[in-house]
Amino acid sequence: MITRHRYGADPSQFGELYRPDGTSQGTIVVIHGGFWRAAYDLSLGRPLATDLVARGYTVWNLEYRRVGIGGGWPHTLDDVAAGIDQLVELDVDTSAVVAIGHSAGGHLATWAAGRPKLEDGAPGALPRVAVTGVVSQAGVLDLVGCAEHRVGASAAPDLMGGMPADLPDRYRLADPRAAIPLPVPVMCVHTRADENVPYSQSVDYVAAAGRAGAQAWLETVPGDHFTVIDPTAPAWRVVPAALPRLMHR
């Protein structure tokens, strides 16, 4: 069963909830990518949601404000936080919540797992629902590097309102690298042939997390930037295989 629920008044503040037949195996939040831009929406996450609900998971396919339609700092982060917290109102099990994000969604999923570490007043602080595991699919995990190396052209500065040198506090609050070490496991899935988000984004994040004593690992898969969100591709199979570990079950 699929139902649509709002978590705010803006047209982009909603999600699609997929409930499995029978007992749920856990709750998954799917966060789509698209370099945080309005041209891309949650339709990118629907194939994954369909696959996961068939495997017995409750899935929350989340939409949020993007750059060009009211998004950017801090609204995109506020929306992802509010959207995840909305799970409290939806009568689902929030004891184990895995966030799966692709590309810019990988950034948002990993950032969301660090929300308990944010200072009061920061976007996303004081979460009502904790993310207990993360899958970053070709994720932007170094927001400063994304801006400085023009990954996605001006995508990161457009999201943040400027460059890291000019807005260091914003980047510190929004960058997954700055939140290392996370207290939850993070699995990065990436292909060496990715031409949109460099493979090094995942390699360097996992290395930094390991040095800090955090639990993070990299699954190198075949294909390109979009193969990882194709449920028919081998690159996807590593994700459902890892979910029991990420759910701590």
LINDA-V248524 format. One record per pair of residues at least 6 apart in sequence whose ideal C-beta (glycine too) atoms are under 8 Angstrom apart, sorted by the first residue. I is the first residue (numbers start at 1). J is the second residue. D is the distance in Angstrom with one decimal. If there is no record, write none. Layout:
i = <I/I>
j = <J/J>
d = <D/D>
//
This chain:
i = <1/1/2/2/2/2/3/3/3/4/4/4/4/5/5/5/5/5/5/6/6/7/7/7/7/7/7/7/7/8/8/10/10/10/11/12/12/12/12/12/12/12/12/13/13/13/13/13/13/14/15/15/15/15/15/15/15/16/16/16/16/16/16/17/17/17/17/17/17/18/18/18/18/18/18/18/18/19/19/19/20/20/20/20/20/20/22/23/24/24/24/24/24/25/25/25/25/25/25/26/26/26/26/26/26/26/26/26/27/27/27/27/27/27/27/27/27/27/27/28/28/28/28/28/28/28/28/28/28/29/29/29/29/29/29/29/29/29/29/29/29/29/30/30/30/30/30/30/30/30/30/30/30/30/31/31/31/31/31/31/31/31/31/31/31/31/31/32/32/32/32/32/32/32/32/32/32/32/32/33/33/33/33/33/33/33/33/33/34/34/34/34/34/34/34/35/35/35/35/36/36/36/36/36/36/36/36/36/37/37/37/37/37/38/38/38/38/38/39/40/41/41/42/42/42/44/44/45/45/45/45/45/46/47/47/47/48/48/48/48/48/48/49/49/50/51/51/51/52/52/53/55/57/58/58/60/60/60/60/60/60/62/62/62/63/64/64/64/64/64/64/65/65/65/65/65/66/67/67/67/67/71/71/72/72/72/72/73/73/73/73/73/73/74/76/76/77/77/77/77/77/78/78/80/80/80/80/81/81/81/81/81/84/84/84/84/84/84/85/85/85/87/87/87/88/88/88/94/94/95/96/96/96/96/96/97/97/97/97/97/98/98/98/98/98/98/98/98/99/99/99/99/99/99/99/99/99/100/100/100/100/100/101/101/101/101/101/101/101/101/101/102/102/102/102/102/103/103/103/103/103/103/103/104/104/104/104/105/105/106/106/106/106/106/106/106/106/107/107/107/107/107/107/109/109/109/109/109/110/110/110/110/110/110/110/110/110/111/111/111/111/111/112/112/112/112/113/113/113/113/113/113/113/113/114/114/114/115/115/115/115/115/115/116/116/116/117/118/118/118/118/119/119/120/122/123/123/131/132/132/132/132/133/133/133/133/133/133/133/133/134/134/134/134/134/134/135/135/135/135/135/135/136/136/136/136/136/136/137/137/137/137/137/138/138/138/138/138/138/138/138/138/139/139/139/139/139/139/139/140/140/140/140/140/140/141/141/141/141/141/141/141/142/142/142/142/142/142/143/143/143/143/143/143/143/143/144/144/144/144/145/145/145/145/146/146/146/146/147/147/147/147/147/147/148/148/149/151/151/151/151/152/152/157/159/160/160/160/160/161/161/162/164/171/172/176/177/177/180/180/180/180/180/181/181/181/181/182/182/182/183/184/185/185/185/185/186/186/186/186/186/186/186/187/187/187/187/187/187/187/187/188/188/188/188/188/188/188/189/189/189/189/189/189/189/189/190/190/190/190/190/190/190/190/190/190/191/191/191/191/191/191/191/191/191/191/192/192/193/193/193/194/194/195/195/196/197/199/202/203/205/206/206/206/209/209/210/219/219/221/221/221/221/221/222/222/223/223/223/223/227/227/228/228/229/230>
j = <18/19/16/17/18/19/16/17/19/14/15/16/17/14/15/17/86/89/90/13/14/13/14/15/79/82/83/85/86/79/82/65/70/79/69/63/64/65/66/69/70/71/79/63/64/65/79/82/83/63/42/60/61/62/63/83/86/42/46/49/60/61/63/58/59/60/61/90/92/49/50/52/53/58/59/60/61/53/58/92/53/54/55/56/57/58/56/56/56/57/58/92/93/55/56/57/243/247/249/57/58/93/96/97/98/243/247/249/57/58/59/60/87/92/93/94/96/97/98/52/57/58/59/60/97/98/99/100/243/59/60/62/83/84/87/97/98/99/100/109/112/131/42/45/48/49/52/59/60/61/62/100/101/105/45/62/64/80/99/100/101/102/105/106/108/109/112/40/41/42/43/44/45/61/62/63/101/102/105/40/44/101/102/103/104/105/106/138/40/41/44/66/103/104/105/103/104/152/155/66/67/71/72/76/104/155/158/159/66/67/68/155/158/66/67/68/69/71/68/66/63/66/61/62/63/102/229/61/62/102/105/229/61/229/230/231/59/61/100/229/231/236/59/61/231/231/236/240/59/240/59/240/243/92/93/83/84/86/87/90/92/80/83/84/83/71/76/79/80/83/108/71/72/75/76/79/76/76/155/158/159/79/159/158/159/160/161/123/159/160/161/170/174/123/108/159/108/111/123/124/174/123/124/108/111/112/124/112/115/123/124/127/97/99/112/127/129/131/127/128/129/94/97/129/94/128/129/129/130/132/132/133/247/248/249/129/130/131/132/133/131/132/133/134/135/243/246/247/108/109/110/112/113/131/133/134/135/109/134/135/137/239/107/108/109/110/134/135/136/137/139/137/138/139/228/229/137/138/139/140/196/197/225/140/152/155/159/137/139/136/137/138/139/140/141/188/197/136/139/140/141/143/176/131/134/135/136/139/134/136/139/141/176/179/182/186/205/124/174/175/176/179/124/127/131/134/131/132/133/134/179/182/184/186/176/179/182/124/125/126/127/130/131/127/130/183/179/124/125/126/173/125/173/126/173/173/174/184/184/246/247/248/184/185/186/187/245/246/247/248/182/184/185/186/187/246/186/187/189/239/242/246/186/187/188/189/202/205/189/190/228/229/239/189/190/191/194/196/197/202/225/228/176/188/190/197/201/202/205/146/151/152/156/197/201/176/177/188/201/202/204/205/175/176/177/201/204/205/156/160/164/171/174/175/176/177/164/171/175/177/151/177/201/204/152/155/156/201/156/157/160/163/164/171/163/164/198/196/197/198/201/196/197/163/174/167/170/171/174/167/170/170/171/178/178/205/205/208/205/208/209/212/214/209/212/213/214/209/214/216/214/215/215/216/245/246/205/206/209/214/215/216/217/216/217/218/219/238/239/242/246/202/205/206/216/217/218/219/202/218/219/221/228/235/238/239/197/199/201/202/203/218/219/220/221/228/199/220/221/222/223/224/225/227/228/235/199/220/222/223/224/224/225/224/225/225/225/220/218/218/216/216/217/218/215/216/216/238/242/227/228/234/235/238/234/235/230/233/234/235/233/235/235/236/236/236>
d = <7.4/4.8/5.8/6.9/5.3/7.9/7.4/5.1/7.6/5.9/7.4/5.5/7.5/6.5/5.9/5.9/6.7/7.8/6.2/6.1/4.7/5.3/6.8/7.0/7.8/5.1/5.2/7.7/4.0/7.1/6.3/5.9/6.0/7.9/7.9/5.3/6.0/4.7/7.0/6.2/6.9/7.5/7.2/7.3/7.2/7.0/6.0/7.3/7.3/5.4/7.6/5.2/6.0/4.5/6.1/5.6/7.0/6.8/7.5/7.0/7.6/4.4/8.0/7.4/7.4/5.6/7.8/6.0/7.5/5.0/7.4/7.4/4.0/6.8/4.1/7.8/7.0/7.2/5.8/8.0/5.1/7.6/7.9/4.9/6.3/6.4/6.9/7.5/6.6/6.4/4.4/7.3/6.1/7.1/4.1/5.2/7.7/7.5/7.7/5.7/7.2/6.9/4.9/7.7/6.8/7.1/4.5/6.7/7.1/4.7/7.7/6.9/6.6/5.3/5.7/6.3/6.8/4.9/7.5/5.6/5.1/7.0/5.0/7.1/7.5/5.1/7.6/6.0/7.6/7.9/4.9/5.8/7.7/5.8/7.7/6.4/7.3/4.6/7.0/7.3/7.8/7.4/7.8/4.0/5.4/5.4/7.6/6.1/7.0/4.7/6.6/5.3/7.6/7.8/7.3/5.5/7.7/6.6/6.3/7.1/3.9/7.6/3.8/7.9/4.9/5.0/7.8/6.4/6.8/5.2/7.8/4.1/4.5/7.8/7.8/7.9/7.7/6.3/5.0/6.7/6.6/7.0/4.2/2.9/4.4/4.3/7.0/7.8/2.4/7.6/6.9/7.0/6.8/6.1/7.9/6.9/5.1/4.1/3.8/5.5/5.2/6.4/7.6/5.9/4.7/6.3/7.3/4.5/5.5/5.2/6.1/7.0/7.7/4.5/6.4/3.5/4.3/7.2/7.5/7.2/6.4/7.9/5.3/6.7/4.4/6.9/6.5/4.5/7.7/7.7/7.8/7.8/6.3/7.0/7.3/5.2/7.8/7.9/6.8/6.1/6.2/7.7/4.3/4.5/7.4/4.0/7.4/7.5/4.9/7.1/5.2/5.7/7.3/5.1/7.1/7.6/7.8/8.0/6.2/7.5/7.6/6.9/4.5/7.3/7.6/6.9/5.8/3.7/5.4/6.2/7.7/3.7/8.0/4.9/5.8/5.2/6.6/7.5/7.9/4.9/5.8/7.4/7.6/6.8/5.6/7.5/6.3/7.7/6.5/5.1/5.0/5.7/7.2/3.9/7.4/6.5/7.6/6.9/4.0/5.3/6.2/5.2/6.9/4.9/7.5/5.8/7.2/6.8/6.3/6.8/3.7/6.7/7.4/7.4/5.9/7.2/5.2/6.9/6.3/4.1/5.2/5.2/6.9/5.0/6.5/5.3/6.0/4.9/7.7/8.0/5.1/7.4/4.5/6.1/6.8/6.0/6.8/5.5/5.5/7.7/7.3/6.8/4.2/6.9/6.6/6.4/4.9/6.1/8.0/3.7/7.8/5.5/6.5/4.7/7.6/5.3/7.4/6.4/7.7/4.3/6.9/6.8/7.0/5.5/3.1/7.1/7.6/7.3/6.1/6.7/6.1/4.3/6.3/7.4/6.6/5.0/7.3/5.4/6.6/6.5/6.7/5.7/7.0/5.7/7.9/7.3/8.0/7.6/7.4/3.7/5.7/6.4/2.0/6.2/6.6/7.9/8.0/7.9/5.7/4.1/6.5/6.5/6.2/7.3/5.3/7.2/6.2/7.2/5.3/5.4/6.2/6.0/4.1/7.7/7.6/6.2/7.9/7.4/6.3/7.8/5.4/7.0/7.0/7.9/5.0/8.0/4.2/8.0/7.8/5.0/7.8/5.3/5.2/7.1/6.8/3.3/5.6/4.7/6.7/8.0/4.4/7.8/7.4/6.1/6.5/7.8/5.8/5.8/4.1/7.9/6.6/6.4/8.0/6.9/4.9/6.7/7.6/6.5/5.3/7.6/7.4/6.8/5.5/5.2/7.7/7.9/7.9/3.2/6.4/7.4/7.7/6.6/7.2/4.4/7.0/7.5/8.0/5.1/6.5/5.5/7.1/6.9/6.4/7.2/4.8/7.0/6.8/7.7/4.9/7.7/4.3/6.2/7.5/7.1/5.2/7.2/5.5/7.1/4.9/7.5/5.4/5.5/7.8/6.6/7.8/7.0/6.7/6.7/7.9/5.1/6.8/7.8/7.5/5.7/6.2/4.8/6.4/7.2/5.1/6.4/7.7/3.9/7.0/7.5/4.9/5.6/6.3/6.6/5.7/7.4/7.8/5.8/5.9/4.0/7.1/7.2/4.6/5.5/5.8/7.1/7.3/7.9/7.1/7.9/6.8/6.9/4.3/7.5/3.8/5.3/7.2/5.7/5.5/7.6/7.6/6.6/7.8/7.9/6.2/6.6/7.7/7.1/7.7/5.5/8.0/5.9/5.3/6.3/6.6/6.4/7.0/8.0/4.6/7.4/5.0/6.8/6.5/6.4/7.7/5.4/5.3/5.0/6.0/6.2/3.9/5.7/3.5/7.3/5.5/7.7/7.8/7.6/4.4/7.0/7.0/5.7/7.7/7.9/6.7/7.4/7.1/4.2/7.9/7.5/5.9/7.9/6.3/7.8/7.8/5.3/6.6/3.9/6.4/5.7/6.8/7.1/4.7/7.0/7.8/7.8/4.9/5.9/5.3/6.9/6.0/6.6/7.8/5.2/7.5/4.1/7.8/6.6/7.7/6.5/7.2/7.5/6.9/7.0/5.4/6.3/5.1/6.2/7.4/6.5/6.9/6.8/4.9/6.5/8.0/7.0/5.6/6.4/4.8/6.9/6.4/4.1/6.5/7.9/5.4/6.4/6.8/4.8/6.2/4.7/7.5/3.7/6.6/4.6/7.7/7.2/6.5/6.9/3.8/6.3/6.4/6.2/7.7/6.0/7.8/4.8/4.9/4.6/4.8/6.7/7.3/6.1>
//
